[in-house]
C-alpha cells in the first residue's frame, strides 16, 4: 500500500519532466522504491526520504522553467471580455409542485483548521513575499520568481500525498490549496499567485487575470461546461473565475500560455469515492414497508459538494456514491431474488419516502444534486431523483440503469425484460424500460403522458 501511494505521487509528477529527464528520473524513482521495499523504517520516515530526494532531483529543472516563465509574465498581458454566468438547464417543468414551502438553504460550516474533517499541517515556505505594492505584470513576474526560488518542493510533495490519500479530483485539489493558502498571513493577491503556482506545478492548466489593475483572480479551464462562474474565452476555450461573486467590470487582462509543464485540463468529474473526515455524520431516517432505514450521511462530503460549481448534469450522475450508505438500503429494498421486484421496490421507495419540490422554490435557482445530497436535503426534484434511483438500481440489483434526459424532465430507464406495452428507450442497441422516480405511483414502463410526444432526449 505504501509503495502504491508513492507510485501515485510519481505519476502525478511525471508531466513536469521533459522526455530527456524522464528516463533518468524513472531510474531514480525505481531506486527509491527498491530502498523503501527493503527497509523496516516507518511510513513517515520513508515519505521524508522520498520528499527530500525528489526535491533535489527537480530543483534544476524547476528553477530554469520558473525563471523563464517569470520573465514571460512580466510582458504585457492581453485584454479579454468577461462573460457572465449562465443558468443550468431547468428540467423540473412538468410535474406540479406540492406544498411550496421554502426550505432553509444549507450553508457549510467553516472550519479553518481542518480540511473537510482532515487535519492538515502543510506549511508554505517562510521566505516568500507576503504582499505587493501594485498589481502589474512586472510585480507578478517578480513574485513568481521569488516563489520559484523558495523551497516549495516540500509543500508540493505534501499536497500531492494528501490529495492522493483522499482521492481528490482537480476540484478537491484546488479546495485543498485554497485551504492551505488561507492559513498564511499574506495579501489576497499573493494568495492567488500561490494557488496558481501550486496548480501549475501539479500539472494543471491555470492562469491569472488582472481586473482594473487592482484585483487578481484565478482562471481555470474545466473539462465540462460550468454555469455559475464568470469566464473569458481564450482561443475559444472558457477559462472560469472560480469565485461565487459578481464582477462589476466587463474585461480583464491575462497572458497567452501556461507554464511549460501545466498540460492537464482541470477535471470536475469524480472518479473514485472521496476519503474525507469521519467525525461528522447526519443520521437520516426513512420508513419503508414499516421498516426503519437509518443512513449515516457524511456531512464533510456534503460540505465539499456545497463548494462545487454548477456544471453539466453528467458530472453529478457519474459520481460514485458513498458505499457506507448501500448496506442499510439493500437490507430493506432488496429482499427478493428478482431484479424486477427489487427495482419496483426501489421505485416505490423513491415515490413514497422523498418530498419532490422544484429547485426554484427551495433554492431560488436550479441546483443539481450528487446522490448523497438527495439523501441529506429535505427536497429534491426530477434530475436528483433520477440520479439517486440510477445509483440504487445499479449498485443494489445488478441491473443496468441509465438516465433519460428530456428537454424539460429527467427520468431513468432500466434493462428490465419487456412484459407487454411498457414504454422504453433504446440505448446502444439495447432496450431500457422507463422508470420515473418523480412520477409518483408510476410502475416500470409508465411514462408521463406529455413525454410521449417528446422527440428529443438524451440517454446516458
Secondary structure, DSSP 8 states (H G I E B T S, - for coil): -HHHHHHHHHHHHGGGS-HHHHHHHHHHHHHHHHHHHT----HHHHHHHHHHHHHHHHHHHHHHHHHHHHHHHTS--EEEE-B----------SS---S------------SSEETTEE------SSS----S--SHHHHHHHHHHHHHS--HHHHHHHHHHHHHTT--HHHHHHHHHHHHHTS---HHHHHHHHHHHHHHTTB--EEEEETTTEEEEEB-BSS-BSSS-EEEETTEEEE---SS--S-SEEEE-S---TT--B-B-----S-----SS-EEEEEEEETTEEEEEEEEHHHHHHHHT---B-HHHHHHS---GGGHHHHHHHH--SS-HHHHHHHHHHHHHHH-EE--HHHHTSS-----HHHHHHSSEE-HHHHHHHHHHHHHHHTS--EEEEEESS-EEEEE-----SS--EEEETTEEEEEE-TTSTT--TT---GGGGG---EEE-
